Amino acid sequence: MASVNRRQFIKSVAGAAASFTIVPRHVLGGPGYQAPSNTLNIAGIGVGGQGAYDLQSVESENIVALCDVDWRHAAATFERYPKARRYRDFRVMLEKEKGIDAVVVATPDHTHVVAALAAIRAGKHVYVEKPLAHSIEETRRLTEAAREAGVATQMGNHGHAAETMRILKEWLDDGAIGTVREVDAWTPHAVWPQGINRPSDSPAVPDTLAWDLWLGPVRERPYHPSYLPCTWRGWWDFGTGALGDMGCHIFDPLYYAFDLTYPESVEASYSTFIPEGLSWDKPFNDETYPRASIVRYRFPAQGKRPALKVTWYDGGLMPERPPELEETRRMGNTFGGLLLIGDKGKILSGAHGADGLRIIPESAMQAYERPPKRLPRSVGHHQEWIAACKGGPRPGSSFEYAGPLTETVLLGNVALRAQRRIQFDPARMEITNAPEVNAWLRREYRDGWSL
């Protein structure tokens, strides 16, 4: 009997051990557990400001490396992730950190392409802040490189994941305001200096800033605090102005709802301010964007959708206030807004994910019988990208979607420079009616920074 009991005991222990080995690891770890084998190693390039927010949004993964040229600006992020290795040059980081799976790029606009393209060529998944790049050629290069590499991508227009994005499309598809042929879009930005000339003094470079690396591919110039942080957006060499800053947010609902691609023509006008060194016969400032501008896009008819006119206002300029809007209600929100004009009504929304979405007047909103929700909802903007990096579906603002959106936004800046109506052939990536303008679709790079 003792022998039998011993054999039975050994068999029972072996059976229990075999059962134990097939218990899923997420069960063993409890709710919210993520197996190390399913955890991404993520690096950040540009980790102060918006980059800090992006990293916090993906910190369910391993934040293993941080790169920033301004270590004072990045100090809080360094402190938040003390185990992450620190770098100033993303090229050095990508060379040394072979275990990186994915990279978040949140540098100033002028270095988006060099950082993101290097990551893609190294086989890394990439999340890039908006706008995708500084020029149309750069945007196209990033889109094509990501497609060829097969990596998961997402642009940082986080409102694309918003519930109201889906609601707007569902209302329009339902015919809530009839056929839409005209849209007004606006932002109060710029909220940084524009319409100014380059500073003439040359203060000392802070010892925490690698100025040459901050310049990256841009032509050399002396350091000045007028350029950073944040104020770089207003300088032609570094930023993409109010349109580049907010256009990828505010145009996004239109691209999604109307299945837009490229405009057939763009024209622009801007506020004229003559700073020192310019004159009435040459009022355009090659250093900074104008203080305010209006850009008119015309999109061709597509399928059942008629041609669409979209007018952009920035710098405090605004479209006419619709008579349907009650006097006590504001136009849009702090960041701007959209006004969609249909032949049976109007829809007003704020910027960033179309929050405050309403048919106007409010009596029309109350009378509208809302359609059922039929479009898939988002798990979250950053979470979409994380899931895609792990083999999930393509994110909503992958480069395949975000590339044409960014190119459209940047065409407005090309029209500002051209000061005439331009017609764009996306297949050839050319301005067809003004060949001399094609130079502004791309830019030159310093030695050592070419694409």
Secondary structure as UniProt FT lines:
FT   HELIX           2..21
FT   HELIX           25..29
FT   TURN            31..32
FT   HELIX           36..38
FT   STRAND          41..45
FT   HELIX           50..57
FT   TURN            58..60
FT   STRAND          62..67
FT   TURN            71..74
FT   HELIX           75..80
FT   TURN            82..83
FT   STRAND          85..87
FT   HELIX           90..96
FT   TURN            98..99
FT   STRAND          102..105
FT   HELIX           109..111
FT   HELIX           112..121
FT   TURN            122..123
FT   STRAND          125..128
FT   HELIX           136..149
FT   STRAND          153..155
FT   HELIX           158..161
FT   HELIX           163..173
FT   TURN            174..177
FT   STRAND          180..186
FT   TURN            207..208
FT   HELIX           211..215
FT   TURN            216..217
FT   TURN            225..226
FT   HELIX           231..234
FT   TURN            236..238
FT   HELIX           241..250
FT   HELIX           252..258
FT   STRAND          265..270
FT   TURN            276..277
FT   TURN            280..281
FT   STRAND          293..299
FT   TURN            303..304
FT   STRAND          308..313
FT   TURN            315..316
FT   TURN            323..324
FT   TURN            327..328
FT   TURN            334..335
FT   STRAND          336..342
FT   TURN            343..344
FT   STRAND          345..350
FT   TURN            352..356
FT   STRAND          358..360
FT   HELIX           362..367
FT   HELIX           381..389
FT   TURN            390..391
FT   TURN            396..397
FT   HELIX           399..418
FT   STRAND          424..425
FT   TURN            426..429
FT   STRAND          430..431
FT   HELIX           435..441
FT   TURN            447..448
//
